[in-house]
Amino acid sequence: MYRIRFHGRGGQGMKTASRLLGTAFFLAGYQVQDAPRYGAERRGAPIFAFVRAAKAAIFERGIIREPDLVVVADDSLVPVPMAGVLQGADPHTVMLLNTGESAETWRHRLNYPGTLLTLPAEAAERAELRFVGATCAGAAARLLGVIPRETLAAALHQELAAHGEAVVQRNLDQALAAFDAMAEHAGCVGEGAAVGLDRAPAPAWVELPVDPADAAAAAIHAGATSVEVRTGLWRILRPVIDYARCNRCWWVCSEFCPDSAIKVVDGRPEIDYDHCKGCMICVAQCPPHAIAAVPERQFSEAKA
Amino acid sequence: MSEQIATIYKRMKDLPSTHILGAGTPMCAGCGGLQALHEVYDILGEKTVFVNAAGCMTLLAVYPFTPFRGSWLYTSMSSAPAGAQGVRDALDILLAKGRIPPEEDLAVAVLTGDGSAYGMGLSATSGAIERGLDFLYLCYDNEGYGNTGQQTSPATPHGAKTATATGPAGFGGYKKDLFAIWAAHRPAYVATVIGTEPLDLARKIEKAKAMKGPRLIIALAPCPTGWDFDPQQTVEVGKLAVKTGIWPLKEYENGQVTHTKVPSQRVPVEEYLKKQGRFAHLFAPQRDEATLAEIQAQVDAYWAGMEGEQ
């Protein structure tokens, strides 16, 4: 059975990638499961989708914990624990990163035991990010080696037809280019062994003491605890205020920020980078254009 | 025009400079609904209990995290106003028995999306207004079932593509006029707002807060994910909704509807539509002149009907 996990951010087309690959597998004669992780999937937030494919009936369910192939559309997710990119990766697992850096750099950085390949991430406009899904699906199809080029194209037509010919063509170009680019590594992903119930550890019983209702009930006894959630990790662009140009109007960026992530202290706006999700509304609305959108990558590079 | 209560929000600088809604929520980057909610919460204040029907904003309070300073109750899509009735009754009983002092009383606010407000929850809302329930209802209207991937809701506008209206012409139906439906119940107050017009919003929430009885607010919520535009365009899209006249800002009280911000010269509605991917099929590969003209004609007819009222 093949087990593939796609990691990306909401809006980067990982659900689409899993559907494209799943349908391609199906057209190639496989039994297939494809699903996005259900939950709080949000634009910018780390999300994943997965595909299982086998010639026989698939009895496994749920999230893939032992992937044969992990495709990462956004390399900034690798160090984010909640994204779980590396979860279950072992020497058998092929890792494909969409990145501006070399495979060698990532192998070294992660001390990665298996095959690690890269897709050349283009410094794309944010509006272009949605096509990354097709690129990932195309590359994955070639690495698996069991999906013919025309089957991939047929799957893409089937899945995206409702979006019109222009959208289909744009995605097709991306998917097929990625398919072709991976020729050297065709078929490098091997099928993983079936994970039967016999390999699952026996459940360990945990005795839960009976707590008083006021302690055991799901009550939150403090306000605004959401600040513990670092939604700043969603960001790929960072708004940076040029205080020389800021005219201390004070309300525009702070009032329009949906996330309460800009506070105004003595007329001076301050951005809370732990929580700013990088929507860039402040950049678009600042009257004297005093806020710039800087790629987050520049800050991580500066740190490294 | 009805008697205006003196507002403390005369200009933008009168708006609160600190925000009480906590950061770190799981709403999408650029969420127009969250923008409206944080502006509303700043005016309502901390002493507010939110009764939240299932929808995007259910995820605001995922245990153990909450952006609110006070209590929050989660109900099914159909029953948030019934939940609000229970909370209001409980508070009234506690007050009557002297178990909480009057200064610890709380305002009860219902928070739902358009799927609940325009559809599943409409019956419970009707009942709550009929009983004269003392509550505030805030609907964040992103014109579809956004939390599950933007399926068509009773608030979806004509021509928009949704996850369930995927055909070449988009959604064939028409957005329900919830303002009129609510106003027809003759509650204390009904208003439309939008987060991108914070001063208008603040004045309306200030006014509603000072009233008793059912007060209902619909906030158009530009939705980058569901409407398909870049998150930084949220304010621009919202402002265009007002400038084109497709989202009239108005209020109802004492049997009268008053428009609070009348666009002096309405921008053609296609300026609003073409910013959004959900309407892209109206412009390419060729312009759908018939549908564009129909949407414009509806906006024009609405405002023609309002003349004389101003």
Boltz contact constraints between the chains, C-beta under 6 A:
constraints:
  - contact:
      token1: [A, 40]
      token2: [B, 26]
      max_distance: 6.0
  - contact:
      token1: [A, 40]
      token2: [B, 59]
      max_distance: 6.0
  - contact:
      token1: [A, 42]
      token2: [B, 26]
      max_distance: 6.0
  - contact:
      token1: [A, 42]
      token2: [B, 28]
      max_distance: 6.0
  - contact:
      token1: [A, 43]
      token2: [B, 28]
      max_distance: 6.0
  - contact:
      token1: [A, 43]
      token2: [B, 29]
      max_distance: 6.0
  - contact:
      token1: [A, 43]
      token2: [B, 225]
      max_distance: 6.0
  - contact:
      token1: [A, 44]
      token2: [B, 29]
      max_distance: 6.0
  - contact:
      token1: [A, 162]
      token2: [B, 166]
      max_distance: 6.0
  - contact:
      token1: [A, 218]
      token2: [B, 63]
      max_distance: 6.0
  - contact:
      token1: [A, 220]
      token2: [B, 64]
      max_distance: 6.0
  - contact:
      token1: [A, 220]
      token2: [B, 66]
      max_distance: 6.0
  - contact:
      token1: [A, 223]
      token2: [B, 69]
      max_distance: 6.0
  - contact:
      token1: [A, 224]
      token2: [B, 22]
      max_distance: 6.0
  - contact:
      token1: [A, 224]
      token2: [B, 67]
      max_distance: 6.0
  - contact:
      token1: [A, 224]
      token2: [B, 69]
      max_distance: 6.0
  - contact:
      token1: [A, 225]
      token2: [B, 65]
      max_distance: 6.0
  - contact:
      token1: [A, 225]
      token2: [B, 66]
      max_distance: 6.0
  - contact:
      token1: [A, 226]
      token2: [B, 22]
      max_distance: 6.0
  - contact:
      token1: [A, 226]
      token2: [B, 24]
      max_distance: 6.0
  - contact:
      token1: [A, 226]
      token2: [B, 25]
      max_distance: 6.0
  - contact:
      token1: [A, 226]
      token2: [B, 65]
      max_distance: 6.0
  - contact:
      token1: [A, 226]
      token2: [B, 66]
      max_distance: 6.0
  - contact:
      token1: [A, 226]
      token2: [B, 67]
      max_distance: 6.0
  - contact:
      token1: [A, 227]
      token2: [B, 22]
      max_distance: 6.0
  - contact:
      token1: [A, 227]
      token2: [B, 23]
      max_distance: 6.0
  - contact:
      token1: [A, 227]
      token2: [B, 24]
      max_distance: 6.0
  - contact:
      token1: [A, 229]
      token2: [B, 24]
      max_distance: 6.0
  - contact:
      token1: [A, 229]
      token2: [B, 65]
      max_distance: 6.0
  - contact:
      token1: [A, 231]
      token2: [B, 24]
      max_distance: 6.0
  - contact:
      token1: [A, 251]
      token2: [B, 12]
      max_distance: 6.0
  - contact:
      token1: [A, 251]
      token2: [B, 15]
      max_distance: 6.0
  - contact:
      token1: [A, 255]
      token2: [B, 15]
      max_distance: 6.0
  - contact:
      token1: [A, 255]
      token2: [B, 198]
      max_distance: 6.0
  - contact:
      token1: [A, 256]
      token2: [B, 235]
      max_distance: 6.0
  - contact:
      token1: [A, 258]
      token2: [B, 31]
      max_distance: 6.0
  - contact:
      token1: [A, 258]
      token2: [B, 34]
      max_distance: 6.0
  - contact:
      token1: [A, 258]
      token2: [B, 35]
      max_distance: 6.0
  - contact:
      token1: [A, 259]
      token2: [B, 23]
      max_distance: 6.0
  - contact:
      token1: [A, 260]
      token2: [B, 19]
      max_distance: 6.0
  - contact:
      token1: [A, 260]
      token2: [B, 21]
      max_distance: 6.0
  - contact:
      token1: [A, 260]
      token2: [B, 23]
      max_distance: 6.0
  - contact:
      token1: [A, 260]
      token2: [B, 38]
      max_distance: 6.0
  - contact:
      token1: [A, 261]
      token2: [B, 23]
      max_distance: 6.0
  - contact:
      token1: [A, 264]
      token2: [B, 17]
      max_distance: 6.0
  - contact:
      token1: [A, 275]
      token2: [B, 23]
      max_distance: 6.0
  - contact:
      token1: [A, 275]
      token2: [B, 24]
      max_distance: 6.0
  - contact:
      token1: [A, 277]
      token2: [B, 29]
      max_distance: 6.0
  - contact:
      token1: [A, 278]
      token2: [B, 29]
      max_distance: 6.0
  - contact:
      token1: [A, 279]
      token2: [B, 29]
      max_distance: 6.0
  - contact:
      token1: [A, 279]
      token2: [B, 30]
      max_distance: 6.0
  - contact:
      token1: [A, 279]
      token2: [B, 231]
      max_distance: 6.0
  - contact:
      token1: [A, 280]
      token2: [B, 232]
      max_distance: 6.0
  - contact:
      token1: [A, 281]
      token2: [B, 30]
      max_distance: 6.0
  - contact:
      token1: [A, 281]
      token2: [B, 232]
      max_distance: 6.0
  - contact:
      token1: [A, 281]
      token2: [B, 234]
      max_distance: 6.0
  - contact:
      token1: [A, 281]
      token2: [B, 235]
      max_distance: 6.0
  - contact:
      token1: [A, 284]
      token2: [B, 232]
      max_distance: 6.0
  - contact:
      token1: [A, 285]
      token2: [B, 235]
      max_distance: 6.0
